[in-house]
Amino acid sequence: MTDTKTPTESQNMEKPVNKTVSVPSPIMIIAVILVLSAIATYLIPAGEFARIKDAASGRMVVDPNSFHFIAQKPTKWMDFFMAIPKGVKGAASIVGFLMIIGGTLNVMAETGVISAFLSHMVRKMKGQEAKMILILEPIFICLSATAGCSEEYIAFVSLMLSACYALGFDSITAVGMFLCAVGAGYGAGVTNPFTVGVAQSIAGLPMFSGIEIRLAMLAVLIVVTTSFLYMYAKRVQKHPEKSFMYDYDKVYKEQLNISSDTNVLLVLNKTHKAVLFGFGLTVVGILVGVLKFDFYMNEIAALFLMMTVYTGIVARMNPNDVARAFIGGVKNMALPCMMVSMCKGVTLLLDNGKVLDTIIYYLASVLNTVPQSLLGVGMFIVQDIFNLVVPSGSGQAAITMPIMAPLADLIGLTRQGAVLAFQMGDAFTNCVTPASGTTMTVLSVAGIPLKRWWKFAVPMLGLWWIVAIVVMLYATAAKVGPF
């Protein structure tokens, strides 16, 4: 999406033309990476580290002094195509976990709880418009940080757009309510199953371990993100001409086609409240289970299945409707599940070609030139740049964590630190990269050119970077664990 000619304020003003960018399919991006990985087995020297058992933790770790080059093992034609089905098999536990989470969230969505909750807040905030941001934004951030909500927000952009126009804000504020929540929530990643869950699983860490630092990050990111959005919205409300979308919104308020059903303020009924209560209990159950009982993917998936049954009962849904909604959620997870599987295939190609250890060796050589205190920051920057190309959280985890986890062992950074670098690197640039399908779709629905959005999002990204650098400096110095 590119900026177009600014419409004049004359009476002949026409609706701006908002061009769109053709965003490549994430599957095609990973397919290209698969091809490059196969080619890499011909070009990169083969080598390997010895793995030894760490006496303290019982884990198999890289012996930093054991790297040696070996005979080349290039990928054969059949091996290349077998990498994907082998990747599906290798990522089966993660794929099954993601499918169950997706099914549960879709059953909840079928009750209409999200639309009703938004409508309820808009009604309650009438006359106290700015407070809507102070209340809703932290909730959205927490939803993204705990349940991994992202694409789910797309369906409510038109509703939020109508609400913001009615309350004196602009389209940037409406979009920021969702995209900033995704960036901050995924950055904190408290119990996000799609990023932290997948990354820790690959790194061999206990599921959702190190949650204390992520809860602290959540609190900081809520304050930083909500304050920034609130100050922008208040400025626009007081001085509409200072909006980055002022000229466009003057037209959109009258001409933007928002279907009538999105303007209907739904009632938050007892069923919706019961579903929200159940979801809250599920999140608490996950937190207690992780902290006290070493819950992992199976236990957490079981809690979500309980939430599915509970939602069906309190919403008085027909069992067939519950099943249909659950399968619909599973279908919605087809893309991330396939991406995780294909990314596992990338790892298999590099590993079987004996170049994965070579890549780790060279990366370690580069990072070892960086001061020890800045190693975590360096790893975060690498992840953030990579995210501009592969913005899928689960996909990026599947590609980078098999490299970053042993790399952390080599350079003296904990694997938990590597996961922190990944989760923030994956999250923050999502709001500005044209490769993000969610970001581009939300902007298209709201009619916001990418360059106009960047005027708001880039300063927000700068604040997030400051938070990330502080976190990584602390994580490196404190050696956050368990390992």
Secondary structure, 3 states (H helix, E strand, C coil): CCCCCCCCCCCCCCCCCCCCCCCCCHHHHHHHHHHHHHHHHHHCCCEECCEEECCCCCCEEECCCCCEECCCCCCCHHHHHHHHHHHHHHCHHHHHHHHHHHHHHHHHHHCCHHHHHHHHHHHHCCCCHHHHHHHHHHHHHHHHHHHCCCHHHHHHHHHHHHHHHHCCCCHHHHHHHHHHHHHHHHHHCCCCHHHHHHHHHHHCCCCCCCHHHHHHHHHHHHHHHHHHHHHHHHHHHHCHHHCCCHHHHHHHHHHCCCCHHHHCCCCCCHHHHHHHHHHHHHHHHHHHHHHHHCCCHHHHHHHHHHHHHHHHHHCCCCHHHHHHHHHHHHHHCHHHHHHHHHHHHHHHHHHHCCCHHHHHHHHHHHHCCCCHHHHHHHHHHHHHHHHCCCCCHHHHHHHHHHHHHHHHHHHCCCHHHHHHHHHHHHHHHHHCCCCCHHHHHHHHHHCCCHHHHHHHHHHHHHHHHHHHHHHHHHHHHHCCCCC
